[in-house]
Amino acid sequence: MKAEELKGKTADELVKMLMDLRKTQFNLRFQKTAGQLENMSQIRVVRRDIARIKTFLTKTAQGVSAVASKAKAKAKKVA
């Protein structure tokens, strides 16, 4: 998954993707323990995708709060 794919998603879609990836990670860990996992690199890919989504959610949340605080500061100056 690329960061470009995440830019067009809403926060709700990103949270849903995050939950799906966490379930996938959970299942991969069980497969690894049971000795059924053939491609060990899947765990790393899923872990990094989770981190990518969490980072993007944090950045968008900070961006929204930064815009709101700037608007609030402008409103105080005008008033």
Steps between C-alpha positions, in 0.01 A plus 500: 500500500630842407436827677346634179219245537417638845462863395160448339352315798286644774581452867225239535639299208849519648378376838319211331817412307697515824263258673516260204879508502511435874277195454730383222802549723331300776427213263855506361643472851285194567607344170864562587460337840325198349769467234254562215639832379698455180590860421650657812541838331122550509525585868744780430292638212184508711682656795636777279161561340350541848770753588444686173126534565552607862752761391265633236212520749720692743618742233147572383382551858786742565426681176136545591582627847767735363253651252240538775744672734610740225136586426436552871802733525379703199154527655650638823701761307192615310285522812 
